[in-house]
Amino acid sequence: MITAALGILPGLAFCVIGWFSKKAGMADGIILGILGLSENYVCGIFVLCTGSILLSFLSITLLIAKKVNRRTQMPFVPFLEGGYILWFILNAVKGVVHG
């Protein structure tokens, strides 16, 4: 029960930040919360950080190429998915190596 509550925290925090800043969608936080609930809070934090890094790399690349400007909005869910895929691959490799 405690692990499930901790798993929701990254998504809940993202929802609260999105609510006050109006810069993030609520769906991103909900998806992150569900992901943390189904896996664990470490997965939620890993996916959030990895998704943010992936989005940052793409955003910087597009800004340098002058394809977007600072006010361009981009969806975050595909980058959360990329972070989760990386989490899944790393856990699969860890299971093969240690299993």
trRosetta pair geometry for C-beta under 8 A, 3 or more apart (Angstrom, degrees):
i j d omega theta_ij theta_ji phi_ij phi_ji
1 4 5.8 -53 -151 33 30 111
1 5 6.6 29 152 -17 63 105
2 5 5.6 -54 -150 37 35 111
2 6 6.3 33 152 -17 67 106
3 6 5.7 -54 -146 39 31 110
3 7 6.2 40 151 -28 63 106
3 40 6.0 -47 -178 -128 106 93
3 41 7.4 -138 -164 -9 63 97
4 7 5.4 -51 -149 30 32 118
4 8 6.9 31 155 -21 62 101
4 37 5.7 38 -157 -144 81 77
5 8 6.1 -54 -156 29 33 109
5 9 7.3 52 146 -41 60 95
6 9 5.6 -34 -162 -1 41 122
6 36 7.8 -122 116 166 56 116
6 40 7.4 7 94 -173 106 73
6 41 4.1 -69 137 -40 94 140
7 10 7.9 -51 -179 21 37 95
7 33 7.8 102 128 -165 74 53
7 36 3.6 167 174 148 72 82
7 37 4.7 143 110 -84 125 34
7 38 7.6 176 165 24 146 33
7 39 6.8 164 -140 71 125 60
7 40 5.4 -105 -93 -150 107 29
7 41 4.8 -124 -90 -60 45 67
7 43 7.6 10 -136 52 97 100
7 44 5.9 142 -162 -23 61 134
8 11 5.8 -71 -167 51 54 108
8 12 5.4 53 142 -27 86 113
8 33 4.7 31 -148 -156 71 94
8 36 5.7 173 -74 92 24 120
8 37 5.4 35 -70 -69 82 96
9 12 5.5 -58 -136 40 30 112
9 13 6.0 32 164 -21 67 105
9 36 7.0 -121 42 149 59 159
9 41 6.0 17 42 -125 108 120
9 44 7.4 134 66 98 70 153
10 13 5.8 -54 -145 36 29 111
10 14 6.4 30 154 -20 63 107
10 32 5.6 -102 113 153 98 117
10 33 7.2 -172 77 -85 67 56
10 36 5.3 157 41 -68 105 149
10 41 6.5 145 -16 -153 106 76
10 44 3.8 168 38 142 139 118
10 45 5.4 -157 -82 -71 141 61
10 48 5.4 -139 -180 -29 130 144
11 14 5.6 -54 -147 36 32 113
11 15 6.4 35 152 -21 65 103
11 29 4.8 117 -175 180 69 63
11 30 6.4 87 -178 -109 123 11
11 31 7.2 -168 -124 72 121 37
11 32 3.7 172 -94 94 86 84
11 33 2.4 -143 92 -55 153 71
11 34 7.0 107 -92 1 167 50
11 35 7.2 143 -62 41 125 84
11 36 5.6 -150 -13 18 107 125
11 37 7.9 -46 18 -22 143 93
11 44 6.4 -89 -30 -151 84 130
12 15 5.6 -51 -149 34 33 113
12 16 6.5 32 153 -18 65 104
12 29 6.9 99 -89 179 14 113
12 33 5.9 85 -42 -98 66 122
13 16 5.8 -53 -148 36 32 111
13 17 6.3 30 154 -15 66 106
13 29 7.8 -160 70 -135 41 112
14 17 5.8 -54 -145 40 31 110
14 18 6.1 31 155 -18 64 111
14 24 6.4 -103 178 132 86 153
14 28 6.1 -107 150 113 132 96
14 29 3.8 -174 96 -102 98 90
14 32 5.4 54 27 54 152 150
14 33 7.8 -144 45 -43 110 87
14 48 6.9 -147 -68 -121 130 128
15 18 5.7 -58 -145 41 28 112
15 19 6.2 34 154 -27 64 105
15 26 5.7 48 -132 -139 90 74
15 29 3.3 163 -60 136 75 160
15 30 6.9 76 -81 -50 120 63
15 33 7.2 -5 -25 -37 122 129
16 19 5.6 -49 -146 29 30 114
16 20 6.6 14 161 -6 63 107
16 29 7.9 144 3 -134 51 155
17 20 6.4 -65 -149 43 28 99
17 21 5.8 -1 166 5 68 120
17 24 6.3 37 103 31 93 136
18 21 6.4 -66 -125 51 23 93
18 22 7.4 78 177 -92 56 16
18 23 6.8 -120 -127 64 61 58
18 24 3.4 -94 -102 78 102 96
18 25 6.3 -54 -160 59 144 11
18 26 6.0 178 108 -77 140 52
18 28 6.9 150 -73 58 152 111
18 29 5.8 -134 14 -30 137 127
19 22 7.8 2 174 -65 19 56
19 26 7.3 55 -71 -88 81 98
21 24 6.7 49 73 9 114 87
24 28 5.6 -89 176 54 101 140
24 29 7.0 93 130 -38 121 100
24 76 6.8 -2 -142 -7 92 154
25 28 4.9 107 70 -6 85 99
25 29 7.7 -158 102 3 55 83
25 75 7.9 -14 7 -135 142 69
25 76 7.0 -172 32 27 102 112
26 29 5.7 -57 -159 40 45 110
26 30 6.1 45 147 -22 74 106
27 30 5.5 -54 -143 38 35 113
27 31 6.1 35 158 -19 68 105
27 77 6.8 -32 120 -66 109 124
28 31 6.1 -56 -148 37 26 108
28 32 6.3 24 154 -16 62 110
28 76 4.6 23 -111 76 136 127
28 77 6.1 -132 -99 -65 76 74
28 80 6.7 167 -149 -36 83 142
29 32 5.6 -56 -144 40 31 111
29 33 6.1 34 155 -22 66 106
30 33 5.7 -54 -147 35 29 113
30 34 6.4 28 155 -17 64 105
31 34 5.8 -54 -147 37 31 110
31 35 6.2 34 153 -20 64 107
31 77 6.1 71 32 -121 168 98
31 80 6.2 108 111 111 126 159
32 35 5.6 -53 -146 37 31 114
32 36 6.3 30 155 -17 64 106
32 44 5.8 94 175 -152 85 95
32 47 6.7 -177 -129 96 87 120
32 48 6.0 55 -140 -76 135 100
32 80 6.3 -111 -77 -136 87 140
33 36 5.7 -55 -146 39 30 109
33 37 6.2 32 153 -21 64 107
33 44 7.6 40 -101 -128 28 135
34 37 5.5 -53 -146 36 31 114
34 38 6.3 22 158 -13 65 108
35 38 6.1 -60 -145 40 27 103
35 39 6.1 -5 166 11 66 112
35 43 6.6 -130 148 123 94 111
35 44 5.9 141 98 -97 95 78
35 47 6.0 -48 131 46 150 166
35 80 7.4 -159 -19 169 160 117
35 84 6.4 -107 -143 -95 139 128
36 39 6.4 -67 -130 56 26 88
36 40 6.9 -34 -163 126 63 16
36 41 5.5 40 -161 -102 112 48
36 43 6.4 174 -109 78 56 90
36 44 3.1 9 -87 -64 108 135
39 42 7.9 -103 129 65 108 72
39 43 3.6 -30 115 46 141 161
39 44 7.0 170 68 -40 111 74
39 87 7.7 14 -148 144 165 144
40 43 5.2 103 55 7 66 102
40 44 7.3 -125 105 -4 39 91
41 44 5.3 -50 -148 36 41 117
41 45 6.3 38 156 -16 70 103
42 45 6.0 -55 -147 39 31 107
42 46 6.1 32 153 -20 65 109
43 46 5.6 -56 -143 39 29 112
43 47 6.0 27 159 -18 66 109
43 84 7.7 49 178 -120 103 78
43 87 5.6 88 -142 -168 87 152
44 47 5.9 -55 -143 37 26 108
44 48 6.3 26 157 -18 62 109
45 48 5.7 -54 -146 37 30 113
45 49 6.2 25 158 -14 65 109
46 49 6.1 -61 -147 41 26 106
46 50 5.9 20 159 -13 66 114
46 83 6.7 166 127 173 71 108
46 87 5.4 116 109 -94 131 114
47 50 5.9 -56 -136 43 26 108
47 51 5.9 29 161 -20 63 112
47 80 5.6 50 161 -158 108 75
47 83 3.9 126 -149 117 58 123
47 84 5.1 21 -118 -67 123 72
47 87 5.9 -45 -71 -29 87 140
48 51 6.0 -57 -143 39 22 110
48 52 6.3 23 156 -20 60 109
48 80 7.4 0 -91 -115 46 92
48 83 7.2 166 -13 139 16 170
49 52 5.7 -57 -149 35 29 112
49 53 6.5 27 154 -18 64 105
49 83 7.4 138 67 -137 52 138
50 53 5.7 -54 -148 36 32 110
50 54 6.3 32 154 -18 66 106
50 82 7.1 -143 133 107 105 84
50 83 3.4 140 84 -123 112 100
50 86 5.6 -148 -175 59 156 142
50 87 7.3 -162 18 -45 156 90
51 54 5.7 -53 -145 37 31 111
51 55 6.2 29 156 -16 65 108
51 76 6.5 74 156 -180 125 87
51 79 3.9 111 -160 129 83 91
51 80 4.4 2 -97 -81 154 47
51 81 7.9 88 -103 24 114 40
51 82 6.4 131 -104 61 71 91
51 83 4.0 -74 -47 -21 80 133
52 55 5.8 -56 -145 40 29 109
52 56 6.2 34 153 -24 64 107
52 79 7.4 115 -53 138 23 135
53 56 5.6 -53 -147 34 30 115
53 57 6.6 32 155 -20 64 102
54 57 5.9 -53 -151 33 30 110
54 58 6.6 23 155 -11 64 107
54 79 4.6 178 84 -147 118 101
54 82 5.1 126 -128 94 176 143
54 83 6.7 -140 0 -56 131 85
55 58 5.9 -58 -148 42 32 108
55 59 5.9 33 155 -21 67 111
55 74 6.6 161 -151 98 107 133
55 76 6.4 -21 -80 -123 151 75
55 79 4.5 -22 -53 -98 96 169
56 59 5.7 -56 -141 39 28 111
56 60 6.2 27 161 -18 65 107
57 60 6.1 -57 -146 37 26 107
57 61 6.3 26 156 -18 62 110
58 61 5.7 -57 -148 38 30 113
58 62 6.2 24 157 -14 67 109
58 74 7.6 165 103 -172 123 165
58 79 7.8 -131 16 -89 135 121
59 62 5.9 -59 -145 41 28 106
59 63 6.1 29 156 -20 65 108
59 68 7.3 -78 -145 73 66 143
59 74 6.8 -137 -85 7 99 152
60 63 5.7 -54 -144 37 30 112
60 64 6.3 31 156 -19 64 105
61 64 5.9 -56 -149 36 28 109
61 65 6.3 17 155 -8 63 112
62 65 5.7 -59 -141 46 32 107
62 67 4.5 -83 -161 62 84 110
62 68 4.5 32 139 15 120 112
62 72 7.8 -95 123 78 135 154
63 66 7.4 29 -180 -78 33 36
63 67 7.9 -85 -62 44 21 72
63 68 6.1 -58 -77 71 60 90
63 69 7.6 86 -120 -127 82 24
63 70 7.5 50 -116 -74 122 62
68 72 3.9 -79 -167 17 110 163
68 74 7.9 -9 -134 -57 163 111
69 72 5.6 128 53 -25 57 98
75 78 5.9 75 102 4 108 98
76 79 5.6 -65 -165 44 53 110
76 80 6.2 58 140 -25 80 102
77 80 5.4 -51 -146 34 37 114
77 81 6.4 41 154 -21 66 101
78 81 5.4 -50 -152 34 35 116
78 82 6.5 40 148 -21 65 101
79 82 5.3 -42 -147 32 39 116
79 83 6.6 43 150 -19 63 100
80 83 5.6 -52 -152 36 34 113
80 84 6.4 34 150 -19 66 104
81 84 5.6 -54 -148 37 33 111
81 85 6.4 37 152 -22 66 102
82 85 5.7 -49 -147 33 32 113
82 86 6.6 32 153 -17 63 103
83 86 5.7 -54 -151 36 33 111
83 87 6.4 38 149 -21 65 104
84 87 5.3 -48 -147 34 37 116
84 88 6.3 40 152 -21 66 103
85 88 5.6 -52 -149 35 32 114
85 89 6.4 32 153 -19 65 105
86 89 5.7 -53 -145 36 32 110
86 90 6.2 30 157 -17 65 107
87 90 6.0 -58 -147 38 26 108
87 91 6.3 21 157 -14 63 110
88 91 6.0 -61 -148 40 27 107
88 92 6.2 28 154 -21 64 108
89 92 5.7 -55 -146 35 30 111
89 93 6.3 28 156 -17 65 105
90 93 5.8 -53 -146 38 31 109
90 94 6.2 33 153 -20 64 108
91 94 5.5 -51 -143 38 33 115
91 95 6.3 37 155 -21 64 105
92 95 5.7 -54 -150 36 30 113
92 96 6.5 29 152 -19 64 104
93 96 5.7 -53 -147 35 33 110
93 97 6.2 28 156 -16 67 109
94 97 5.9 -57 -143 40 29 108
94 98 5.9 -5 168 12 67 115
95 98 6.6 -67 -128 55 22 87
95 99 4.7 28 172 -37 64 128
96 99 6.0 -38 -104 31 16 113
